[in-house]
Amino acid sequence: MRNLILSAALAGISLFGATAHAEDIQAGKQYVELTSVVPVAKPGKIEVVELFWYGCPHCYQLEPTIQPWAAQLPADVNFVRIPAMFGGVWNVHGQMFLTLEAMGVEAKVHDAIFTAIHREGKKLATPEEMAEFLAGQGIDKDKFLSTFNSFAIKGQMEKAKKLAMAYQITGVPVLVVNGKYRFDLGTAGGPGGAIQVADHLIAKERAAQPAPAK
């Protein structure tokens, strides 16, 4: 089943679509409006969620575009990564991400994990393989394994799965702005187009916010 989901997701994504002009970005075209608004992690901030999978080649190809963009977002925007978990290795990789995030070291090894999977042929499909690889990146092996198997991480996995369902995703990478608007590389016109759509929707949400009381 997960292979069918991945195949459908990859078949529907083109990295070379034409980038839309800002005035041409429309609901039903570059993005869809969710039927129900999903609560954001930090109320008062405009949230941008990237749903991804370490094993997804298009997520890997999006990294050089989305990382510098996310690093320069203004203070009123909160960028969040959520692992998509459709079963099997998707769940194992998602558990690894949430473990590293809980340990406060995910940003340190994010690029190395993508490179290991997509350039070095590593599967990172078991906790032991992950721990061994991460030890080479300076991550404490025993702490990783104990955190990986903790009840707290299992709870975070369930939360991530529920969010993915609420966002109504069927593949990755997918971006969601403020729990209201969802789009992918295919509808947005590639990585550059996805950033343009995200910027457009951030501006739309910012303009809709009530003016501060005088």
C-alpha positions as CSV (number, residue, x, y, z in Angstrom):
1,M,0.0,0.0,0.0
2,R,2.7,2.4,0.9
3,N,4.4,1.8,-2.5
4,L,1.2,2.7,-4.2
5,I,0.9,5.9,-2.2
6,L,4.5,6.8,-3.0
7,S,4.2,6.0,-6.7
8,A,1.0,8.1,-7.0
9,A,2.7,11.0,-5.2
10,L,5.8,10.9,-7.4
11,A,3.7,10.5,-10.6
12,G,1.7,13.6,-9.7
13,I,4.7,15.9,-9.0
14,S,6.7,17.8,-11.7
15,L,9.8,19.6,-10.6
16,F,9.8,21.6,-13.8
17,G,6.5,23.3,-14.0
18,A,6.2,26.9,-14.8
19,T,6.3,29.3,-11.8
20,A,3.1,31.3,-11.5
21,H,3.1,35.1,-11.2
22,A,1.8,36.3,-7.8
23,E,-1.4,37.7,-9.2
24,D,-2.2,34.3,-10.8
25,I,-2.0,32.3,-7.6
26,Q,-5.5,31.1,-6.9
27,A,-7.3,28.6,-4.7
28,G,-8.2,25.5,-6.7
29,K,-5.2,26.1,-9.0
30,Q,-1.9,26.3,-7.2
31,Y,-3.3,25.4,-3.8
32,V,-6.5,24.1,-2.1
33,E,-8.4,25.4,0.9
34,L,-8.8,22.7,3.5
35,T,-12.4,21.9,4.4
36,S,-11.6,22.4,8.2
37,V,-9.0,24.7,9.6
38,V,-6.3,22.7,11.5
39,P,-5.1,24.4,14.7
40,V,-1.5,25.8,14.5
41,A,1.3,24.9,17.0
42,K,1.9,28.5,18.1
43,P,-1.2,30.6,18.1
44,G,-0.5,34.2,17.0
45,K,2.1,33.1,14.4
46,I,1.6,32.3,10.8
47,E,2.5,28.6,10.5
48,V,4.1,26.9,7.5
49,V,4.2,23.1,7.7
50,E,6.3,20.9,5.5
51,L,5.2,17.3,5.5
52,F,8.1,15.1,4.3
53,W,9.7,11.7,4.3
54,Y,13.5,11.2,4.5
55,G,13.2,8.6,1.8
56,C,11.4,10.8,-0.7
57,P,13.6,12.0,-3.6
58,H,11.5,15.1,-4.2
59,C,11.7,16.1,-0.5
60,Y,15.5,15.7,-0.9
61,Q,15.5,17.9,-4.0
62,L,13.4,20.5,-2.3
63,E,15.9,20.9,0.6
64,P,18.3,23.4,-1.2
65,T,15.3,25.7,-1.8
66,I,13.3,25.4,1.3
67,Q,16.1,25.4,3.9
68,P,17.5,28.9,3.2
69,W,14.0,30.3,2.8
70,A,12.9,28.9,6.1
71,A,16.0,30.2,7.8
72,Q,15.1,33.8,6.7
73,L,11.4,33.8,7.6
74,P,10.3,36.8,9.7
75,A,9.5,36.5,13.4
76,D,5.8,36.2,12.8
77,V,6.1,33.0,10.8
78,N,6.7,29.6,12.4
79,F,8.1,26.9,10.1
80,V,7.4,23.3,11.2
81,R,8.5,20.0,9.7
82,I,6.2,17.0,10.2
83,P,7.1,13.5,9.1
84,A,4.5,11.7,7.0
85,M,3.9,8.1,8.1
86,F,2.1,5.8,5.7
87,G,3.4,2.6,7.4
88,G,6.6,0.6,7.1
89,V,9.8,2.5,6.7
90,W,7.9,5.8,6.5
91,N,7.0,5.3,10.2
92,V,10.5,4.2,11.2
93,H,12.0,7.3,9.6
94,G,9.3,9.5,11.1
95,Q,10.1,8.0,14.5
96,M,13.8,8.8,13.9
97,F,12.9,12.5,13.0
98,L,10.7,12.9,16.1
99,T,13.4,11.3,18.3
100,L,16.1,13.7,17.0
101,E,13.8,16.6,17.3
102,A,13.1,15.7,21.0
103,M,16.8,15.5,21.6
104,G,17.3,18.9,20.1
105,V,19.7,17.7,17.5
106,E,17.6,17.2,14.3
107,A,18.8,20.3,12.6
108,K,22.4,19.2,13.1
109,V,22.0,15.9,11.2
110,H,19.1,16.7,8.9
111,D,21.2,17.1,5.8
112,A,23.4,14.1,6.7
113,I,20.4,11.8,6.9
114,F,19.1,12.9,3.5
115,T,22.6,12.5,2.0
116,A,23.1,9.1,3.6
117,I,19.8,7.8,2.1
118,H,19.9,9.4,-1.3
119,R,23.6,9.6,-2.1
120,E,25.2,6.9,-0.1
121,G,22.5,4.1,-0.4
122,K,21.9,3.7,3.3
123,K,18.5,2.5,4.3
124,L,18.5,3.5,8.0
125,A,15.5,1.1,8.3
126,T,16.2,-0.2,11.9
127,P,16.9,1.6,15.2
128,E,20.3,-0.1,15.4
129,E,21.3,1.1,11.9
130,M,20.2,4.6,12.7
131,A,22.0,4.7,16.0
132,E,25.2,3.5,14.4
133,F,25.0,6.0,11.7
134,L,24.1,8.9,14.0
135,A,26.9,8.0,16.4
136,G,29.2,8.9,13.5
137,Q,27.5,12.3,13.5
138,G,28.2,12.9,17.1
139,I,24.8,11.7,18.5
140,D,24.9,9.6,21.7
141,K,23.9,6.1,20.6
142,D,22.3,5.0,23.9
143,K,20.4,8.2,24.4
144,F,19.0,8.0,20.9
145,L,17.8,4.4,21.3
146,S,16.2,5.1,24.7
147,T,14.5,8.2,23.4
148,F,13.4,6.4,20.2
149,N,11.6,3.7,22.2
150,S,10.0,6.1,24.7
151,F,6.3,6.5,25.3
152,A,6.7,10.3,24.6
153,I,7.9,9.6,21.0
154,K,5.1,7.1,20.5
155,G,2.7,9.9,21.5
156,Q,4.4,12.3,19.1
157,M,4.0,9.8,16.3
158,E,0.3,9.5,16.9
159,K,0.0,13.3,16.9
160,A,1.9,13.6,13.6
161,K,-0.4,10.9,12.0
162,K,-3.5,12.8,13.1
163,L,-2.2,16.0,11.7
164,A,-1.4,14.4,8.3
165,M,-5.0,13.1,8.2
166,A,-6.3,16.5,9.1
167,Y,-4.3,18.0,6.3
168,Q,-5.7,15.3,3.9
169,I,-2.4,14.5,2.4
170,T,-1.8,11.5,0.1
171,G,1.9,12.0,-0.7
172,V,4.9,14.3,0.0
173,P,6.4,16.9,0.0
174,V,3.3,18.9,0.9
175,L,3.2,22.4,2.4
176,V,0.4,23.8,4.5
177,V,0.0,27.4,5.5
178,N,-1.7,28.4,8.7
179,G,-3.7,25.2,8.8
180,K,-5.8,26.4,5.9
181,Y,-4.1,26.1,2.6
182,R,-2.4,23.0,1.1
183,F,-0.2,22.6,-2.0
184,D,2.6,20.5,-3.4
185,L,5.3,20.8,-6.0
186,G,3.1,19.7,-8.8
187,T,0.4,22.3,-8.3
188,A,2.9,25.1,-7.3
189,G,5.2,24.5,-10.3
190,G,8.3,23.1,-8.7
191,P,10.4,24.1,-5.7
192,G,10.6,27.8,-6.6
193,G,6.9,27.9,-7.3
194,A,6.2,26.3,-3.9
195,I,8.1,29.1,-2.2
196,Q,6.3,31.7,-4.2
197,V,2.9,30.2,-3.2
198,A,4.0,30.0,0.4
199,D,5.0,33.7,0.4
200,H,1.7,34.6,-1.2
201,L,-0.3,32.8,1.4
202,I,1.8,34.1,4.3
203,A,1.1,37.7,3.0
204,K,-2.6,36.8,2.6
205,E,-2.8,35.6,6.2
206,R,-0.8,38.6,7.5
207,A,-3.2,41.0,5.8
208,A,-6.2,39.2,7.2
209,Q,-5.0,39.6,10.8
210,P,-6.8,42.3,12.9
211,A,-4.9,45.5,13.4
212,P,-3.4,45.9,16.9
213,A,-5.5,47.9,19.3
214,K,-4.4,51.5,19.7
